[in-house]
Amino acid sequence: MKRQNTAIKYRYEALDDAGSKVKGVEVAASMSAAHAALVERGMQPIGVSRRRSILAFEITKKKVPRKDVMNFSRQLAVFMKAGIPIMESLEVIEDETSEKVLRAVLRDVVESLRGGDTFAAAAALHPEAFPNYYVGILESAELTGNLDTVLNQLADYIERDTKAQTKVKAALIYPSVVAAMSVVTVGILALFVLPRFVVFFKSFHAKLPLPTRMMLNFSHFLTQWWFVILAVIIGLAVGFIATHHSEGGKARLDALLLRLPVFGDLTQVAILERVCRILCSLLKAGVDLPRSMAVTAESANNSVYRRALTKVREEMLEGQGLFGPIARTGLFPGAAQQMFRVGEETGTLDQQLEVAADYYSRELEAKVERTTALFEPAIIIFMGLIVGFVAVALVSAMYGIYSQVKVG
């Protein structure tokens, strides 16, 4: 099916010469043409998508699962190593894949290749499947001719990153289930069980102990004002989502996350592992350091680190080196700073970063285990205290009523 030559508006995000993120609208005949126009103006596209009307607005944009991107990278690497042309390889993978979004992406990539685009340029049009660091590495691989090797490296990185995320999610499942059960238990007691005891207690006209009065007042508050509580929860959720999607709000939330007692340390280690791993992969693929820093900054998934790395890149381009600006950010521990220093002085930055990434990967796994070991008993104790308080309140009320009736 041939493309139409009508002008279409495309929204884009790109990095300018200074490494700053810019957004705008580009009018072009196709996404490939919009991407090419941005490159000609000296910008590095991060994402290009067709501008939709309000009626066609999508609340959530579907993304290709990382596991499917990993499998695609390995499959394509095998085809490339066997000498099969890339267009034919992509068509075969498209026919075999069962993931609908990935199939649509590959179909459009093949169409872009037929239009004369490079594989990296075609992949850059689909940030829902290929992150910006992935595209940056592809561009370098196409220039050096080692696409099969680089694709395997990308697959290895995605696999390691996916395993790390899976471990974190798996470690949080048990505490989350226990916490949810605690909330459900308290809700059932407060909304259904305790109101029945109110009528029972009132029939004796007895003075109830303080724990029982506290419990009944709490139950009365929930049953009478549940709609207000629900509205507050919904309002907080909407406010959080709106804040998270605004640039300033996202920066404040990211800064707050890094200052949290336990999760802040865990988040920092995860970011450091990701930064070192992506920067190492880019440098190994032959991407120059300034561009590698720009892509790594955009891939940091934290506004604090993104701004810091962008500033590091600017100072590096001014001739201040890499170690000094990294150290001045205050976001990298001493061990990581020394690895940057040694790598910069000896010309082995990619090797030092690989060592640092492996170290932080092990550190992340250990911290996740320690965090899980800390929260599991804490949540169980918290749930036990709640249930125990309810039991004490009911038993003390029964005993008090019995004593007062007996005395009467």
Secondary structure in CASP SS format (residue, H / E / C, confidence):
PFRMAT SS
TARGET T0000
AUTHOR 0000-0000-0000
METHOD secondary structure of the structure
MODEL  1
M C 1.00
K C 1.00
R C 1.00
Q C 1.00
N C 1.00
T C 1.00
A C 1.00
I E 1.00
K E 1.00
Y E 1.00
R E 1.00
Y E 1.00
E E 1.00
A E 1.00
L E 1.00
D C 1.00
D C 1.00
A C 1.00
G C 1.00
S C 1.00
K E 1.00
V E 1.00
K E 1.00
G E 1.00
V E 1.00
E E 1.00
V E 1.00
A E 1.00
A C 1.00
S C 1.00
M H 1.00
S H 1.00
A H 1.00
A H 1.00
H H 1.00
A H 1.00
A H 1.00
L H 1.00
V H 1.00
E H 1.00
R C 1.00
G C 1.00
M C 1.00
Q E 1.00
P E 1.00
I E 1.00
G E 1.00
V E 1.00
S E 1.00
R E 1.00
R C 1.00
R C 1.00
S C 1.00
I H 1.00
L H 1.00
A H 1.00
F C 1.00
E C 1.00
I C 1.00
T C 1.00
K C 1.00
K C 1.00
K C 1.00
V C 1.00
P C 1.00
R H 1.00
K H 1.00
D H 1.00
V H 1.00
M H 1.00
N H 1.00
F H 1.00
S H 1.00
R H 1.00
Q H 1.00
L H 1.00
A H 1.00
V H 1.00
F H 1.00
M H 1.00
K H 1.00
A C 1.00
G C 1.00
I C 1.00
P C 1.00
I H 1.00
M H 1.00
E H 1.00
S H 1.00
L H 1.00
E H 1.00
V H 1.00
I H 1.00
E H 1.00
D H 1.00
E H 1.00
T C 1.00
S C 1.00
E C 1.00
K H 1.00
V H 1.00
L H 1.00
R H 1.00
A H 1.00
V H 1.00
L H 1.00
R H 1.00
D H 1.00
V H 1.00
V H 1.00
E H 1.00
S H 1.00
L H 1.00
R H 1.00
G C 1.00
G C 1.00
D C 1.00
T C 1.00
F H 1.00
A H 1.00
A H 1.00
A H 1.00
A H 1.00
A H 1.00
L C 1.00
H C 1.00
P C 1.00
E C 1.00
A C 1.00
F C 1.00
P C 1.00
N H 1.00
Y H 1.00
Y H 1.00
V H 1.00
G H 1.00
I H 1.00
L H 1.00
E H 1.00
S H 1.00
A H 1.00
E H 1.00
L H 1.00
T H 1.00
G C 1.00
N C 1.00
L H 1.00
D H 1.00
T H 1.00
V H 1.00
L H 1.00
N H 1.00
Q H 1.00
L H 1.00
A H 1.00
D H 1.00
Y H 1.00
I H 1.00
E H 1.00
R H 1.00
D H 1.00
T H 1.00
K H 1.00
A H 1.00
Q H 1.00
T H 1.00
K H 1.00
V H 1.00
K H 1.00
A H 1.00
A H 1.00
L H 1.00
I H 1.00
Y H 1.00
P H 1.00
S H 1.00
V H 1.00
V H 1.00
A H 1.00
A H 1.00
M H 1.00
S H 1.00
V H 1.00
V H 1.00
T H 1.00
V H 1.00
G H 1.00
I H 1.00
L H 1.00
A H 1.00
L H 1.00
F H 1.00
V H 1.00
L H 1.00
P H 1.00
R H 1.00
F H 1.00
V H 1.00
V H 1.00
F H 1.00
F H 1.00
K H 1.00
S C 1.00
F C 1.00
H C 1.00
A C 1.00
K C 1.00
L C 1.00
P C 1.00
L H 1.00
P H 1.00
T H 1.00
R H 1.00
M H 1.00
M H 1.00
L H 1.00
N H 1.00
F H 1.00
S H 1.00
H H 1.00
F H 1.00
L H 1.00
T H 1.00
Q H 1.00
W C 1.00
W H 1.00
F H 1.00
V H 1.00
I H 1.00
L H 1.00
A H 1.00
V H 1.00
I H 1.00
I H 1.00
G H 1.00
L H 1.00
A H 1.00
V H 1.00
G H 1.00
F H 1.00
I H 1.00
A H 1.00
T H 1.00
H H 1.00
H H 1.00
S C 1.00
E H 1.00
G H 1.00
G H 1.00
K H 1.00
A H 1.00
R H 1.00
L H 1.00
D H 1.00
A H 1.00
L H 1.00
L H 1.00
L H 1.00
R H 1.00
L C 1.00
P C 1.00
V C 1.00
F H 1.00
G H 1.00
D H 1.00
L H 1.00
T H 1.00
Q H 1.00
V H 1.00
A H 1.00
I H 1.00
L H 1.00
E H 1.00
R H 1.00
V H 1.00
C H 1.00
R H 1.00
I H 1.00
L H 1.00
C H 1.00
S H 1.00
L H 1.00
L H 1.00
K H 1.00
A C 1.00
G C 1.00
V C 1.00
D C 1.00
L H 1.00
P H 1.00
R H 1.00
S H 1.00
M H 1.00
A H 1.00
V H 1.00
T H 1.00
A H 1.00
E H 1.00
S C 1.00
A C 1.00
N C 1.00
N C 1.00
S H 1.00
V H 1.00
Y H 1.00
R H 1.00
R H 1.00
A H 1.00
L H 1.00
T H 1.00
K H 1.00
V H 1.00
R H 1.00
E H 1.00
E H 1.00
M H 1.00
L H 1.00
E H 1.00
G H 1.00
Q H 1.00
G C 1.00
L C 1.00
F H 1.00
G H 1.00
P H 1.00
I H 1.00
A H 1.00
R H 1.00
T H 1.00
G C 1.00
L C 1.00
F C 1.00
P C 1.00
G H 1.00
A H 1.00
A H 1.00
Q H 1.00
Q H 1.00
M H 1.00
F H 1.00
R H 1.00
V H 1.00
G H 1.00
E H 1.00
E H 1.00
T H 1.00
G C 1.00
T C 1.00
L H 1.00
D H 1.00
Q H 1.00
Q H 1.00
L H 1.00
E H 1.00
V H 1.00
A H 1.00
A H 1.00
D H 1.00
Y H 1.00
Y H 1.00
S H 1.00
R H 1.00
E H 1.00
L H 1.00
E H 1.00
A H 1.00
K H 1.00
V H 1.00
E H 1.00
R H 1.00
T H 1.00
T H 1.00
A H 1.00
L H 1.00
F H 1.00
E H 1.00
P H 1.00
A H 1.00
I H 1.00
I H 1.00
I H 1.00
F H 1.00
M H 1.00
G H 1.00
L H 1.00
I H 1.00
V H 1.00
G H 1.00
F H 1.00
V H 1.00
A H 1.00
V H 1.00
A H 1.00
L H 1.00
V H 1.00
S H 1.00
A H 1.00
M H 1.00
Y H 1.00
G H 1.00
I H 1.00
Y H 1.00
S H 1.00
Q H 1.00
V H 1.00
K H 1.00
V H 1.00
G C 1.00
END
